[in-house]
Amino acid sequence: MKVTLQNIGKRYNNEWIFRGINTELSAGEHCAILGANGSGKSTLLQVIHGNYAPSEGEIKYTLKGRELHPEKAFKQISITTPYLELMEEFTMSEMLEFHSSFKPFLDGISVPEIVDLLELEKSKNKELKYFSSGMKQRVKLSLAILSATPLVLLDEPTSNLDRAGVEWYQSLVHKYSSNRLFIVCSNQTKEEYFFCTQTLSVEDYK
């Protein structure tokens, strides 16, 4: 998967959040989008995802040498953000099964295998509304990283994770990031985007 940003800008009313972003991101060259809170990094991630249209410029998605229409690119993208809500009336197993019905998991990974990866075996039949914030974050990260998508977008992935959770996240990324493109929004230390080979500071495009 390759994502090309050509003169990308986004504004609200008359205020430019960022402007003039030109870059090309390819599988295996993971990118960290950096900036302080409120700098626009999450907005840029949503533009890349296709949730927000850019105010100017163009985004191109290329998969296996063929350009994808933006309206079809979403099938090749998985995302998690601090504001993404889970269906809390579902149990964890039900949430995983439901997700897999519209976005299959990598290499046919089964729901029981994901439960093992989550290290939450005792909670597999518990409704998500009873999960702690850290447990919910593990579920959200698993849904994004383990989906069979060539492009994975992660917004502040270690939020709500304790030290054991951060190490779990790093292990998951190590195992499942090869030959894919990960883009990580972060205002944390490098342990959150330790595997990224490129960085893009939104504050350079004000």
N, C-alpha and C positions, 0 to 999 in steps of 0.2 A: 504494500500500500504506500502511495506517495501523496502527500498533501502540499499543494502549492498555493501560497498566499501572495496575491498580486495587488499591491497598493491598498491594502485593507485598512479601512477606517470605520469607526463607529461613533455616532454622536447621539446625545439626548437633547432635544430642543436645539439650542444653539451652541451647546458645549461639546467639544470633541473629547471623547474618552481616550482614544488613541487614533493615530493617523499615519499612513505611509508605511505599513508593515509589509515587507517583501522578504519571503523566505521559502525554502523548500525543505520539507521534512519527509524522510524515507524510512522504510522498515529497517530496524537495527540501529538507527541513529536517534535514539530516544531524546526527547526535548523537555526541558523544564521551563515553564513560563513563570517568571519571578516578579515580585512587586509587593509593596505594602498593602495592607487592607484598604480597599476602596480605590486601588490604582487601576482596576479594569481587567485584571488577569482572568477572573471568572467570566466576565463578559466576552473576552476573546475566546475562551474555551467554548462558550455557548455558540459563538459565531462559527467556529470550526465544526461544531457538532451539527449546525444547521438549525438550531432552535431560534437564533436571531439572524436576521439578514444584515449584512454589512451596509453601512450608509454609503460607502464607496468602495470600489475595488471588486475583485473576483477571487473565489476559491475554486481550485480544481482538484478533483480526486482521481487518482489513477491506480488501477488494480490490474496487475499482470499485463501491463503495457496498454491497457484500454481505459480511456477516460470514462468516468461514471457521471451520469446526470445527477446533480445535487439532490434531487428528490428521491433517488434510488440509493444514494450513498449511506443513508441512515441504517440500512440493513447490515452494513459492514462496520458499524461503529457501536461500541458499548461505552457507557459513561457512568460515573458515580460522582455525586457532589454532596456537600453537607446538607443541601436543601432537598435532596431526593428522598421521597417518602416511600417506605415499604407498605405493603398491605398488611396492616397490623392484626387483622382478624384471622389471617392465615397462620398456621404453624410454620416452622422453618421448613419442614419437608414439603408442605404444600406450596410455599413460596418458590422453592427450587423447582418443583415440578411444573408450576404455572409458568415460570420464566422460560423453562426449556421448551415449552410448547410453541413459543414464537421466536426464541433465539437459542438454538441448540448449544450445548457445551462442547468444549474442545475434545477432539478425538473420541467422541462418544463417552466422555466421563459420566458416570452414573451419579444419581442423587446420593446414594449411600457413600460413594467415594468422596463426594463433596462434603458431606457431613463429617467424614473422617478428617478431611483437610481443614475444616473449620475448627476442629477440636471441640465440638459442641454436641457430642453424641447424646448426652443426658438431656439435652434441650430440644431434640429434633421434633418432638410432638408438642412442644409448648408454643402458645400463640406469641407472635412477635411483639405484641404490645407489652408483654411481661419481660422482654429482654432489656438488659442494660444498654446504655448508649454505645459502649465498646463492643458488645455482642452484635448489635445492629450494624455497626460499622464493618465488622468482619463479614457479615452476610452481604452487605452492599458491595464490598470489595470483591468477594468471591463471584457475585453475579457479573460484575464487569470484567474481571480478569480471566475468568474461566469460560466466558462466552466465546464461541468460535468466530471471532471478529478480528480482522487484521489491524484495526485501529482501536486503541483503548485510551479513553480520556479520564484522568483522575484529578479531582479537585480537592486539595488538602487531604490526601488519603490517610494520614496518620491521626487526623482529628479524632478525639475520644478514645484513642488507643493507649494503653499503658505500655511499659517497657516490653513485656512479653508479647503484646499485640503488635508493636512496631517490628520486633524481630520476626514474628509470624508473617507480617506483610512483606518484609524484605525477602524472606524465604520464598513466598508465593511468586514475587516478581522475578527472582532469580530463575525459578523453574519454568515460568510460562511467558517470558518476554521475548524469547528468541524468534527471529524472523517476523516480528510484528512491530508496529509503531506505537509507542506509548508517549503520551503528552501529559505532563504533570504540572498542575498549578500549585505553587507553594510560596509561603512566606516563612517557612520553618527552616531548620538546619538542613544540611545536605543529606542527612540520613533519610529524608523523605524522597529525594530524587537522586540518590547515590548512583544509580545506574545510567543516568542521562548523559549523553555525549555532547549535547548542545544546550545552551541557555538563551532565553529571550526575555529581556527586561522590558516590561510594558512601559515603564517610566521613561524609556528612551524614545518613545513615540508620542509624546504629548505635544 
